[in-house]
Amino acid sequence: MNFSKPTLTDLSLTPAISVVRGGYRGGPLASIDPRLAKGQRDLWANLLRSALGTQFTNSEELFLEHTLLVNSAEIIAHLVLGLDVEQLSPATLLSGDQFTIAGLHGVVDRDFFDWVLEVPGGDGFISALARRLARFDWSKVEHDVLKVLYEEVISAETRKALGEYYTPDWLANRVVSQVAPIR
């Protein structure tokens, strides 16, 4: 009998998103004290404040949600390329070293959200998140997983408060086809 990993197409993104949300809501990330990451949080807050102005509220929950979002996206990037995330150290997963070795720059880099590695339980959180995300077959992804991930991790209420609005895919595709028709 041949058992294969469930695909995102078969299951929809809901189970994968549940895995990611489980890392935040009452999961291991919730027990990590983000005040230990004050320097990175201050840099993050200053950047978002300069981009969003008065709409930005520096909240611990938003910082944790962004941390979960970015850490998940970095792990998913490794999985989409077929890398065995369970064999890579948490520091390697968040650093982008595997992409640099492959000559791919700017895919995954060190960032504000690597603070997780500096606090007690952080390595374990990243390892557990990688194991949970590795349960899915990311090689057959046919749509924008990161958009769906973002919309699931960052609540609609938070996105609205930040002034974020999205152009539906059908409209974006129509505009692109009108501006740059396929030849």
C-alpha positions in Angstrom: 0.0 0.0 0.0 1.4 3.4 -1.0 0.8 6.2 1.5 1.6 9.7 0.4 1.5 13.0 2.1 -1.8 14.8 1.8 -1.7 17.6 -0.8 -3.0 21.1 -0.2 -5.3 20.6 -3.2 -6.9 17.5 -1.7 -7.3 19.1 1.7 -7.6 22.8 0.9 -5.4 25.1 2.9 -7.5 24.8 6.0 -5.6 22.0 7.7 -2.2 23.7 7.0 -3.5 27.0 8.3 -4.8 25.3 11.4 -1.3 24.0 12.0 0.1 27.5 11.7 -2.6 29.1 13.9 -2.0 26.3 16.4 1.5 27.6 16.8 0.2 30.9 17.9 -3.2 30.6 19.7 -2.3 28.8 22.9 0.6 27.0 21.2 4.3 27.2 21.9 4.7 30.7 20.4 2.1 32.0 22.9 4.4 31.0 25.8 7.4 32.9 24.4 7.7 36.3 25.9 8.1 38.8 23.0 9.5 41.4 25.4 12.7 39.5 25.2 12.8 40.5 21.5 12.4 44.2 22.3 15.1 45.4 19.8 13.7 43.6 16.9 10.1 44.6 17.9 11.1 48.2 18.0 12.7 48.1 14.5 9.6 46.3 13.2 7.3 48.9 14.8 9.3 51.8 13.4 9.2 50.3 9.9 5.4 49.7 10.0 4.8 53.1 11.6 6.7 54.8 8.8 4.8 52.8 6.2 1.3 52.9 7.8 1.4 56.1 9.8 -1.3 56.6 12.4 -3.1 53.5 11.4 -0.4 51.3 12.9 -0.8 50.3 16.5 2.2 48.5 18.0 0.6 45.5 19.7 2.2 42.4 21.1 -0.5 40.3 19.3 0.3 41.8 15.9 4.0 41.3 16.5 3.4 37.6 17.4 1.1 37.2 14.4 3.8 38.6 12.0 6.4 36.4 13.6 4.3 33.3 13.0 3.5 34.4 9.5 7.1 35.1 8.5 8.5 32.0 10.2 5.9 29.9 8.5 6.5 31.4 5.1 10.3 30.8 5.5 9.7 27.1 6.3 7.1 26.8 3.5 9.7 28.2 1.0 12.1 25.4 1.9 9.2 22.8 1.6 8.1 24.1 -1.9 11.7 23.5 -3.1 11.6 20.0 -1.7 14.1 20.6 1.1 13.8 18.3 4.1 13.0 20.8 6.8 13.0 18.2 9.5 16.7 17.7 8.9 17.6 21.4 9.0 18.3 23.3 12.2 15.9 26.1 13.2 18.6 28.6 12.6 19.2 27.3 9.1 15.5 27.4 8.3 15.2 31.1 9.3 18.6 32.3 7.9 18.1 31.4 4.2 21.5 29.7 4.1 20.2 26.9 1.9 18.9 29.4 -0.7 22.2 31.3 -0.7 24.1 28.0 -1.3 21.8 27.4 -4.2 22.5 30.9 -5.6 19.0 32.1 -4.8 19.2 35.5 -3.0 16.4 37.3 -1.2 14.1 34.3 -0.8 14.6 33.8 2.9 16.9 36.2 4.9 17.6 37.0 8.5 15.0 39.4 9.7 13.1 40.9 12.7 11.4 37.6 13.4 14.5 35.5 14.1 14.2 36.7 17.7 12.3 33.4 18.3 15.7 31.6 18.2 17.0 33.8 21.0 14.4 33.0 23.6 13.9 29.8 25.7 11.7 27.4 23.7 12.2 29.2 20.4 14.3 26.4 18.7 11.6 23.9 19.8 8.8 26.1 18.4 10.5 26.4 15.0 11.3 22.6 14.9 7.7 21.7 15.8 6.3 24.2 13.2 8.6 22.7 10.5 7.5 19.1 11.4 3.8 20.1 11.3 4.1 22.0 8.0 6.1 19.1 6.5 3.1 16.8 6.8 1.7 18.4 3.6 2.9 18.0 0.0 4.0 21.5 -1.0 5.4 20.4 -4.3 2.0 20.6 -6.0 1.1 24.1 -4.9 -0.8 25.8 -7.8 -1.9 29.1 -6.1 -0.6 31.9 -3.9 -0.2 30.1 -0.6 1.4 33.1 1.1 -1.6 35.3 0.3 -3.9 32.7 1.9 -1.6 32.2 4.8 -1.4 36.0 5.4 -5.2 36.3 5.3 -5.6 33.4 7.7 -3.0 34.4 10.2 -3.7 38.2 10.2 -7.4 38.7 11.0 -9.7 40.7 8.7 -10.2 43.1 11.5 -6.5 43.7 11.9 -6.0 44.1 8.1 -8.8 46.6 7.9 -7.4 48.6 10.9 -4.0 48.7 9.1 -5.7 50.0 5.9 -5.0 46.9 3.9 -7.3 46.2 1.0 -6.8 43.6 -1.7 -7.6 43.5 -5.3 -9.5 40.3 -6.1 -7.4 37.9 -8.3 -10.0 38.0 -11.1 -9.7 41.8 -11.3 -5.9 41.8 -11.0 -5.7 39.2 -13.8 -8.0 41.3 -16.0 -6.0 44.5 -15.5 -2.7 42.7 -16.3 -4.2 41.2 -19.4 -5.4 44.6 -20.6 -2.1 46.3 -19.9 0.3 43.5 -21.0 -1.7 41.2 -23.3 -0.1 37.7 -23.8 1.4 37.6 -27.3 
